[in-house]
Amino acid sequence: MVTTSVATSQSLFTFPSLFSWLTNSWAHKITTSWDHDTSPLTELSFSGVGADRSAKMEMFYYLVFGALAAIVAAIELSKNNKDRINTSSAFTSFKNNYLLVYSLMMAGDWLQGPYVYFLYSQYGYGKGEIGQLFIAGFGSSMLFGTIVGSLADKQGRKRACVTYCLTYILSCITKHSPQYKVLMLGRILGGIATSLLFSAFESWLVAEHNKRGFEQQWLSLTFSKAIFLGNGLIAIVSGLFGNLLVDTLGFGPVAPFDAAACFLAIGMAIILSSWTENYGDPSESKDLLTQFRGAAVAIASDEKIALLGAIQSLFEGSMYTFVFLWTPALSPNDEEIPHGFIFATFMLASMLGSSIASRLMARTSPKVESYMQIVFAVSAASLLLPIVATFLVAPPKVKGGSISFTGCLQLFGFCTFEACVGIFWPSIMKMRSQYIPEEARSTIMNFFRIPLNIFVCIVLYNVNAFPITIMFGMCSIFLFMASILQRRLMVIAESHKSKPQDWTALKERDTEEEPLNI
């Protein structure tokens, strides 16, 4: 299946790579549509009906997008004192500085997504060769990225964030060369950068927040705003800006990578000029292997950390699998769907989720450990919708055309899942800030990504071996498991409130001088 194989090869690296998959899939539909034999009589008979249906479907997309936008605006504008956290001016300045940097970092990431696959294809490489490039980036994120990300605890989180900028800028520069080895180097650098993006910045934020003596509850405000901007608004704006550079201004497919490098350079300048350094465990006596062993001991010795890692892997694994599946699910018979507009709708749904999370975390009740059980259960139910729709509604047998009624139902379910994703990110960040010990925060966070990378790799090589309903069923089961584990985490957290993690004991265990005392 062409659509599935394209999705597979493109979605290997980071979520923004979805853009590239959409671009290639949409281009494929345009070029292959000319190959369909259509008689003049058929065109005369069905052109009016098809045009009317297309107009209705186009209105449907606008209605869904408009409804989500209205809900997001209503939630943001209707916040009262219970939904807001009273903070200090010093914290507001600190938060705005971080949000500016994080938005620039995410812009540098999102800008590249739509054009990675397209650029490689313009250089004359086939799907197999492009797939190898993405696999290299994925493997780099799992291997080298874990090591480099873990060094942030010892060498400094600010230094790690600067390393992210430099590494990703170099990766962007390699896109100017059509040489396969240079492009492969760029993917390896990009994999390292991705690990730093998902660990170093959050680790720096949590440590700096605590170092400056800000209240713990205020941290959730920064998390929710970062997801609202970086994973929502910035994603949409970056897609539009990239389209402006490539299509409107005609600068070519390399232009978004140059723009991304510029945004990364601006962000790096702000980091160098305004951020202070903080560390996890700067001890000179601990080598990397000892640091890894200490992180492994922490995960194995504290059930809360282990549960958190399992929950994160189950949810993110389902999320990345969803990236592979949503296009063939909405267009099983090659229906013409506006991929870019649907993607923007998903991002808007994610913004809705982050707005809801902001309200929830601003209040003392319910606790994040409590409401996330419901979030995981709802997300599991939303991904069951394609299976239910298959049994209840007969699939259309006509190739092409607009999205089917079943596709419309699934779109609502997928938007619900994306809203759950928007709630998940700031909530998991808050739980990580509570349960992961500061001394090994980056190391443990990168450990969490190892099973995720392995899982996505397994899905990649087997995505064509199973029907799409089986894949969605697998994701739904994983999400129900995450809900059960979240329940267990809540019970343990409530029973151990008076017993904080003793990281000093873990360090003593590393040197095997004294037994671990938790």
VEXDO-41008 format. One record per residue (C-alpha): residue number from 1; residue in one letter; z, y, x negated. Coordinates in steps of 0.25 Angstrom, whole numbers. Layout:
N
- NUM a Z Y X $
...
//
This chain:
518
- 1 m 0 0 0 $
- 2 v -5 13 -7 $
- 3 t 6 22 -1 $
- 4 t 17 13 -5 $
- 5 s 12 11 -19 $
- 6 v 11 26 -21 $
- 7 a 25 28 -16 $
- 8 t 30 18 -25 $
- 9 s 24 23 -37 $
- 10 q 28 37 -34 $
- 11 s 42 37 -29 $
- 12 l 48 30 -42 $
- 13 f 54 42 -48 $
- 14 t 61 53 -40 $
- 15 f 61 57 -26 $
- 16 p 51 69 -28 $
- 17 s 41 58 -33 $
- 18 l 39 56 -18 $
- 19 f 31 69 -18 $
- 20 s 21 62 -27 $
- 21 w 20 50 -18 $
- 22 l 17 58 -6 $
- 23 t 6 66 -13 $
- 24 n -1 53 -18 $
- 25 s 1 47 -4 $
- 26 w -5 59 3 $
- 27 a -17 60 -7 $
- 28 h -19 45 -5 $
- 29 k -20 47 10 $
- 30 i -29 58 9 $
- 31 t -39 51 0 $
- 32 t -39 38 7 $
- 33 s -41 44 21 $
- 34 w -55 47 17 $
- 35 d -58 32 15 $
- 36 h -55 28 30 $
- 37 d -67 26 38 $
- 38 t -67 34 51 $
- 39 s -79 34 60 $
- 40 p -83 47 67 $
- 41 l -80 41 80 $
- 42 t -66 38 76 $
- 43 e -64 52 71 $
- 44 l -69 58 84 $
- 45 s -60 48 92 $
- 46 f -47 50 85 $
- 47 s -48 64 78 $
- 48 g -42 71 89 $
- 49 v -31 62 92 $
- 50 g -28 61 77 $
- 51 a -28 76 75 $
- 52 d -18 77 87 $
- 53 r -9 66 81 $
- 54 s -9 73 67 $
- 55 a -6 86 73 $
- 56 k 6 80 81 $
- 57 m 11 72 68 $
- 58 e 10 85 60 $
- 59 m 18 92 70 $
- 60 f 28 80 69 $
- 61 y 30 83 54 $
- 62 y 32 97 56 $
- 63 l 43 95 67 $
- 64 v 51 85 59 $
- 65 f 50 95 47 $
- 66 g 54 107 56 $
- 67 a 65 99 63 $
- 68 l 71 95 49 $
- 69 a 70 109 44 $
- 70 a 77 115 57 $
- 71 i 88 105 55 $
- 72 v 90 109 41 $
- 73 a 90 123 44 $
- 74 a 100 122 55 $
- 75 i 110 114 47 $
- 76 e 109 124 35 $
- 77 l 110 136 45 $
- 78 s 121 130 54 $
- 79 k 131 127 43 $
- 80 n 145 132 46 $
- 81 n 158 134 38 $
- 82 k 161 119 39 $
- 83 d 147 116 33 $
- 84 r 149 125 22 $
- 85 i 157 124 9 $
- 86 n 164 137 5 $
- 87 t 162 138 -10 $
- 88 s 164 149 -21 $
- 89 s 153 158 -27 $
- 90 a 155 151 -40 $
- 91 f 151 138 -34 $
- 92 t 139 144 -26 $
- 93 s 134 149 -39 $
- 94 f 135 136 -46 $
- 95 k 129 128 -34 $
- 96 n 117 138 -33 $
- 97 n 114 136 -48 $
- 98 y 114 121 -47 $
- 99 l 106 121 -34 $
- 100 l 96 130 -41 $
- 101 v 95 121 -53 $
- 102 y 94 108 -45 $
- 103 s 83 114 -36 $
- 104 l 75 117 -48 $
- 105 m 77 103 -54 $
- 106 m 73 97 -41 $
- 107 a 61 106 -40 $
- 108 g 57 101 -53 $
- 109 d 58 87 -48 $
- 110 w 52 89 -34 $
- 111 l 40 96 -39 $
- 112 q 35 84 -47 $
- 113 g 36 74 -36 $
- 114 p 23 77 -29 $
- 115 y 14 77 -40 $
- 116 v 19 66 -50 $
- 117 y 10 55 -44 $
- 118 f -2 64 -41 $
- 119 l -1 69 -56 $
- 120 y -2 55 -62 $
- 121 s -13 51 -52 $
- 122 q -21 64 -57 $
- 123 y -19 59 -71 $
- 124 g -27 47 -67 $
- 125 y -15 37 -66 $
- 126 g -15 26 -55 $
- 127 k -3 22 -47 $
- 128 g 1 11 -56 $
- 129 e 2 20 -68 $
- 130 i 9 31 -60 $
- 131 g 19 20 -55 $
- 132 q 22 17 -69 $
- 133 l 25 32 -72 $
- 134 f 35 32 -60 $
- 135 i 41 19 -65 $
- 136 a 43 25 -79 $
- 137 g 50 37 -72 $
- 138 f 59 29 -64 $
- 139 g 63 20 -75 $
- 140 s 66 32 -84 $
- 141 s 75 37 -73 $
- 142 m 82 24 -73 $
- 143 l 83 22 -88 $
- 144 f 82 34 -96 $
- 145 g 87 43 -85 $
- 146 t 100 36 -83 $
- 147 i 103 37 -98 $
- 148 v 99 52 -99 $
- 149 g 106 55 -86 $
- 150 s 119 48 -91 $
- 151 l 119 57 -103 $
- 152 a 122 69 -94 $
- 153 d 136 65 -93 $
- 154 k 138 65 -108 $
- 155 q 128 75 -113 $
- 156 g 130 85 -102 $
- 157 r 124 87 -87 $
- 158 k 118 101 -90 $
- 159 r 111 95 -102 $
- 160 a 106 83 -93 $
- 161 c 101 93 -83 $
- 162 v 93 101 -93 $
- 163 t 88 87 -99 $
- 164 y 83 85 -84 $
- 165 c 75 98 -85 $
- 166 l 69 95 -98 $
- 167 t 65 81 -95 $
- 168 y 59 84 -82 $
- 169 i 51 96 -88 $
- 170 l 45 86 -99 $
- 171 s 42 77 -88 $
- 172 c 34 88 -81 $
- 173 i 27 91 -94 $
- 174 t 22 77 -95 $
- 175 k 14 78 -82 $
- 176 h 4 87 -89 $
- 177 s -1 75 -97 $
- 178 p -10 64 -91 $
- 179 q -5 54 -102 $
- 180 y 2 42 -96 $
- 181 k 12 41 -107 $
- 182 v 16 56 -105 $
- 183 l 17 54 -90 $
- 184 m 26 42 -93 $
- 185 l 35 50 -102 $
- 186 g 36 61 -91 $
- 187 r 40 50 -81 $
- 188 i 51 45 -90 $
- 189 l 56 60 -92 $
- 190 g 56 62 -77 $
- 191 g 64 49 -75 $
- 192 i 75 54 -85 $
- 193 a 75 68 -78 $
- 194 t 77 62 -64 $
- 195 s 89 55 -68 $
- 196 l 95 68 -74 $
- 197 l 91 75 -61 $
- 198 f 99 65 -52 $
- 199 s 111 65 -61 $
- 200 a 113 76 -71 $
- 201 f 112 88 -61 $
- 202 e 122 82 -51 $
- 203 s 132 78 -63 $
- 204 w 131 92 -68 $
- 205 l 134 98 -55 $
- 206 v 146 90 -51 $
- 207 a 152 92 -65 $
- 208 e 150 107 -65 $
- 209 h 155 108 -51 $
- 210 n 168 101 -54 $
- 211 k 169 109 -67 $
- 212 r 168 122 -60 $
- 213 g 179 118 -51 $
- 214 f 171 119 -38 $
- 215 e 176 111 -26 $
- 216 q 171 97 -25 $
- 217 q 165 99 -10 $
- 218 w 156 111 -15 $
- 219 l 148 100 -23 $
- 220 s 143 94 -11 $
- 221 l 137 108 -7 $
- 222 t 129 108 -20 $
- 223 f 124 94 -18 $
- 224 s 119 96 -4 $
- 225 k 112 109 -8 $
- 226 a 106 103 -20 $
- 227 i 100 92 -11 $
- 228 f 96 102 0 $
- 229 l 88 110 -10 $
- 230 g 84 100 -21 $
- 231 n 80 88 -13 $
- 232 g 75 96 -1 $
- 233 l 70 110 -1 $
- 234 i 66 109 -16 $
- 235 a 58 96 -13 $
- 236 i 50 103 -2 $
- 237 v 48 116 -10 $
- 238 s 44 108 -23 $
- 239 g 34 100 -15 $
- 240 l 27 113 -9 $
- 241 f 28 120 -23 $
- 242 g 21 108 -29 $
- 243 n 10 108 -19 $
- 244 l 8 123 -21 $
- 245 l 6 121 -36 $
- 246 v -3 109 -35 $
- 247 d -11 111 -23 $
- 248 t -11 126 -19 $
- 249 l -11 132 -33 $
- 250 g -19 120 -39 $
- 251 f -11 119 -52 $
- 252 g -12 104 -52 $
- 253 p -2 92 -51 $
- 254 v 5 96 -64 $
- 255 a 9 109 -59 $
- 256 p 22 104 -51 $
- 257 f 27 98 -64 $
- 258 d 26 111 -71 $
- 259 a 33 118 -60 $
- 260 a 44 107 -60 $
- 261 a 45 110 -75 $
- 262 c 47 125 -72 $
- 263 f 58 122 -62 $
- 264 l 65 113 -71 $
- 265 a 64 123 -83 $
- 266 i 70 134 -74 $
- 267 g 81 124 -69 $
- 268 m 84 120 -84 $
- 269 a 86 135 -88 $
- 270 i 96 137 -76 $
- 271 i 104 125 -81 $
- 272 l 104 129 -96 $
- 273 s 108 143 -92 $
- 274 s 119 141 -81 $
- 275 w 124 127 -81 $
- 276 t 136 122 -90 $
- 277 e 137 108 -96 $
- 278 n 145 97 -91 $
- 279 y 147 83 -95 $
- 280 g 152 69 -89 $
- 281 d 158 63 -101 $
- 282 p 154 70 -114 $
- 283 s 162 60 -123 $
- 284 e 155 58 -136 $
- 285 s 161 44 -137 $
- 286 k 153 39 -125 $
- 287 d 139 34 -128 $
- 288 l 129 32 -117 $
- 289 l 132 17 -115 $
- 290 t 147 20 -113 $
- 291 q 143 30 -103 $
- 292 f 135 21 -95 $
- 293 r 146 10 -96 $
- 294 g 156 20 -91 $
- 295 a 147 24 -79 $
- 296 a 145 9 -76 $
- 297 v 160 7 -76 $
- 298 a 162 19 -67 $
- 299 i 152 13 -57 $
- 300 a 158 -1 -58 $
- 301 s 173 4 -57 $
- 302 d 172 14 -46 $
- 303 e 166 8 -33 $
- 304 k 164 22 -27 $
- 305 i 154 25 -39 $
- 306 a 147 12 -37 $
- 307 l 146 14 -22 $
- 308 l 140 27 -24 $
- 309 g 130 22 -34 $
- 310 a 126 11 -24 $
- 311 i 124 20 -13 $
- 312 q 116 30 -21 $
- 313 s 107 19 -25 $
- 314 l 105 13 -11 $
- 315 f 102 26 -5 $
- 316 e 93 32 -16 $
- 317 g 86 19 -17 $
- 318 s 83 19 -2 $
- 319 m 78 34 -3 $
- 320 y 68 31 -14 $
- 321 t 63 19 -7 $
- 322 f 61 28 5 $
- 323 v 52 37 -4 $
- 324 f 43 25 -6 $
- 325 l 43 21 9 $
- 326 w 42 33 18 $
- 327 t 27 36 16 $
- 328 p 22 22 20 $
- 329 a 33 22 31 $
- 330 l 27 34 38 $
- 331 s 12 31 35 $
- 332 p 11 15 36 $
- 333 n -3 16 41 $
- 334 d -7 28 32 $
- 335 e -4 38 42 $
- 336 e -6 52 37 $
- 337 i 8 59 34 $
- 338 p 11 72 27 $
- 339 h 19 66 16 $
- 340 g 23 80 10 $
- 341 f 27 85 23 $
- 342 i 35 73 26 $
- 343 f 42 73 12 $
- 344 a 46 88 15 $
- 345 t 52 83 28 $
- 346 f 60 73 21 $
- 347 m 65 83 11 $
- 348 l 69 92 23 $
- 349 a 77 80 29 $
- 350 s 84 79 16 $
- 351 m 87 93 16 $
- 352 l 93 91 30 $
- 353 g 102 80 24 $
- 354 s 107 88 13 $
- 355 s 111 99 23 $
- 356 i 118 89 31 $
- 357 a 125 84 19 $
- 358 s 129 98 15 $
- 359 r 136 99 29 $
- 360 l 143 86 27 $
- 361 m 148 88 13 $
- 362 a 153 102 17 $
- 363 r 164 96 26 $
- 364 t 176 87 22 $
- 365 s 172 77 33 $
- 366 p 164 68 33 $
- 367 k 165 64 19 $
- 368 v 152 61 11 $
- 369 e 156 46 10 $
- 370 s 157 45 25 $
- 371 y 144 52 30 $
- 372 m 135 45 19 $
- 373 q 138 32 26 $
- 374 i 131 38 38 $
- 375 v 120 44 30 $
- 376 f 116 31 23 $
- 377 a 116 23 37 $
- 378 v 107 34 43 $
- 379 s 98 33 31 $
- 380 a 97 18 32 $
- 381 a 94 19 47 $
- 382 s 83 29 44 $
- 383 l 76 20 35 $
- 384 l 77 9 45 $
- 385 l 68 17 54 $
- 386 p 54 12 48 $
- 387 i 59 -2 51 $
- 388 v 63 1 65 $
- 389 a 50 9 68 $
- 390 t 42 -3 63 $
- 391 f 48 -12 73 $
- 392 l 49 -3 85 $
- 393 v 35 5 84 $
- 394 a 22 -2 81 $
- 395 p 16 3 69 $
- 396 p 2 10 71 $
- 397 k -10 2 67 $
- 398 v -19 14 64 $
- 399 k -21 18 50 $
- 400 g -19 33 46 $
- 401 g -16 44 56 $
- 402 s -3 52 58 $
- 403 i 11 46 56 $
- 404 s 15 36 67 $
- 405 f 26 37 77 $
- 406 t 34 27 68 $
- 407 g 31 36 56 $
- 408 c 37 48 64 $
- 409 l 50 40 67 $
- 410 q 51 36 53 $
- 411 l 49 50 48 $
- 412 f 62 54 56 $
- 413 g 69 42 50 $
- 414 f 65 46 36 $
- 415 c 69 61 38 $
- 416 t 83 55 42 $
- 417 f 83 47 29 $
- 418 e 80 59 21 $
- 419 a 91 67 28 $
- 420 c 100 56 23 $
- 421 v 95 58 9 $
- 422 g 98 73 10 $
- 423 i 112 69 14 $
- 424 f 113 58 3 $
- 425 w 110 67 -9 $
- 426 p 122 77 -8 $
- 427 s 131 67 -3 $
- 428 i 129 57 -14 $
- 429 m 130 68 -24 $
- 430 k 144 72 -18 $
- 431 m 149 57 -19 $
- 432 r 144 56 -33 $
- 433 s 151 69 -37 $
- 434 q 164 62 -31 $
- 435 y 163 48 -36 $
- 436 i 156 48 -50 $
- 437 p 164 52 -62 $
- 438 e 160 65 -69 $
- 439 e 160 59 -83 $
- 440 a 148 49 -79 $
- 441 r 142 56 -67 $
- 442 s 127 56 -73 $
- 443 t 128 42 -79 $
- 444 i 133 36 -66 $
- 445 m 123 44 -57 $
- 446 n 112 38 -66 $
- 447 f 118 24 -65 $
- 448 f 116 26 -50 $
- 449 r 101 28 -51 $
- 450 i 99 15 -59 $
- 451 p 100 6 -47 $
- 452 l 92 16 -39 $
- 453 n 81 16 -49 $
- 454 i 80 1 -49 $
- 455 f 80 0 -34 $
- 456 v 68 10 -33 $
- 457 c 61 2 -44 $
- 458 i 63 -11 -36 $
- 459 v 58 -4 -23 $
- 460 l 46 2 -31 $
- 461 y 41 -12 -35 $
- 462 n 43 -19 -22 $
- 463 v 40 -8 -12 $
- 464 n 26 -14 -9 $
- 465 a 33 -28 -7 $
- 466 f 40 -25 6 $
- 467 p 36 -19 19 $
- 468 i 41 -5 21 $
- 469 t 51 -9 32 $
- 470 i 58 -18 22 $
- 471 m 59 -7 12 $
- 472 f 65 3 22 $
- 473 g 74 -9 27 $
- 474 m 79 -10 12 $
- 475 c 82 5 11 $
- 476 s 90 5 24 $
- 477 i 98 -7 20 $
- 478 f 101 0 7 $
- 479 l 105 13 15 $
- 480 f 115 5 24 $
- 481 m 121 -1 11 $
- 482 a 123 13 6 $
- 483 s 130 16 19 $
- 484 i 139 4 17 $
- 485 l 142 8 3 $
- 486 q 145 22 7 $
- 487 r 155 17 17 $
- 488 r 162 9 5 $
- 489 l 162 22 -4 $
- 490 m 168 30 7 $
- 491 v 180 20 9 $
- 492 i 182 19 -6 $
- 493 a 182 34 -8 $
- 494 e 192 36 3 $
- 495 s 201 25 -3 $
- 496 h 200 31 -18 $
- 497 k 202 45 -15 $
- 498 s 215 45 -23 $
- 499 k 209 37 -34 $
- 500 p 198 46 -42 $
- 501 q 190 39 -53 $
- 502 d 196 39 -66 $
- 503 w 184 41 -76 $
- 504 t 193 42 -88 $
- 505 a 196 27 -86 $
- 506 l 182 24 -85 $
- 507 k 180 31 -99 $
- 508 e 191 22 -105 $
- 509 r 184 10 -99 $
- 510 d 171 14 -107 $
- 511 t 178 14 -120 $
- 512 e 185 1 -116 $
- 513 e 198 6 -121 $
- 514 e 206 6 -107 $
- 515 p 203 -1 -94 $
- 516 l 196 6 -83 $
- 517 n 206 12 -73 $
- 518 i 201 17 -60 $
//
